[in-house]
């Protein structure tokens, strides 16, 4: 599972079993439509898993996160993650 920072500052989260090949695809415009329009991209975070289903689950989990929470993960600020998990509707 990986996170890319795109040229416009947005983040793309994906998973692959061959990170080098997938990064090359993204950089060549052969990756996802999202990144194709936002080149170049920069790899900012990686997690490795033994099983494909675990990586895919984690990818889908992180895709739902808002920007601040993704940035805390990227910056290795794991202590901020619980606070950032609070939904906007629960903030008062």
Secondary structure, DSSP 8 states (H G I E B T S, - for coil): -EEEEETTS-EEEE--S-HHHHHHHHHTT-S-HHHHTT-SEEEEEE---SSHHHHHHHHHHHHTS-HHHHHHHHTT-GGGHHHHTS-GGG--
